[in-house]
């Protein structure tokens, strides 16, 4: 599996608070709707349910990621339910002092070696965008 790591972000909240917020996926739909138009455009076409994230990914259509593992307060793992290839998103959280947290995302996807040069850049961009999305929600 190819691994793409998003840029780590710092969130000025204790790690337990960050974990509780990140794993409460259903709350993000309301936050998404409150974002300014410019921020929504950066986020792209994303929807949230209590247990999944649904992303419009041209040209394959919508990909639904379901929560498959939680390890409090350090990890949430989502796996694609309807992807043409095995695909996971991991959200890693760790304390950065007593009142701040580091959050990083990781995308693991099964891409044939010959396609990695064509797709790798887009996957790295997606990993970075997912980290940015998490950071954006903590600024709302």
N, C-alpha and C positions, 0 to 999 in steps of 0.2 A: 504494500500500500504506500502511496506517496503521502508525505506529511507536509502540511503548510501551516506555519505558525504566524498568527497575527501579532501585530505590535502590542506589547503589554501597555496597559493603561493604569493610571493610579486613580483611585476613587477615595475621596476623603470621608470615609465611613468605616467603622469596624468590620472585619471580615464576616462575622456572623450576620450582621445587617445586610451586607452585600449578598451573601449566600441566600438569605431569606427572600430578598428582592428578586435576584436573578432566577431562582427556581420557581417563583410565582409567575409563570408565563402569561396567564390570563390577564394580569394587570397591565401588561405591556400594550395590549390593544387600545385601551383608553389613553395611555400615555402617547402612543403613536398618533392618535387622532388630535392630540393637543399640540403637537409639534408645529412650528411655523412651516410654511410651504417650502422654504429653502432647505430646511432640515429633512422634510419628508422626501424631497427630491433626492437628497444624498443617500437616504436609507433605501429607496427603491420600493418595489412592490413586495411587501411583507405583511403577513397576518399572523395573529397569535390566538391560540386556544389555551385552555388550562394545562394541556399536556403536550402541545406541539407548536412548531413554528412552520409556517407555510410560505415558501419563497417562490415567486415567479422567476423562472430561469430559462430565458430564451436559449436555444430553440426547443428544449425538452418540455416546456410547460411548467406546471407547478410541481414543486418537490416538497413533500411534507416530512419534517423531522420530528420524530416522537422521542420523548424522554425515555431512556432505557436504563439509566443508572444515575443515582445521586449518592454522593459521599460528603456528608456534612462535616465541616463547612468549606470543603476544598474543591469539589468537582460536580459538574452536571454534564452528562453525556447524552447526546441526541443521535439517533440513527435514522437514515432516510428510509421511509416506508415504501416509496414508489420511485426510486431512482433506477436508471438503467444499469448502474454500477454500485457496488457497496460504497457507502459514504457515511462518515460520522463527523459530528461537531462536538468538540470537548471544550468546556469552559472551566479553566483552572483559576482558583482564587487562593490567595495567601495573604496573611497579615503583613502590613508594612508599617510597623509600629503599632501602638494601641488604638489609634483612631483613623487609620488609613489601610487600604487594601490594594494589592496588585491583582489585576485580572488580565488573563491572556486567553486567546482562543487558539484552537488547533483544528485543522480540517484534515481528515484522513480519507483518502479516496483511492479506489482501485482504478488506475489509469494505465493502459498499455504503454510500455516504454516508448514506442514510436510516436505516441500522441502527446507525451509530456511536454515537449518543446512548444507545441501549439496551445496547450491548455494550461500549462503550469503558471503562466503569468496571470491568467484570469483567476485561477484558484488562489494564488497569493493575494491578489486584489480582494477577493471575497473574504479571506481570513482577516485582512486588515479592516475591511468594511464592517465585519461582524464585531470586532473589538471597538471600533468607533461607534457603532450602534449602541453597544452596552454603555459606553461612556456618555453618550448623548442622553440616554434615559436617566442617568443619575444627575444630570444638570437641569432637568425639567422641574 
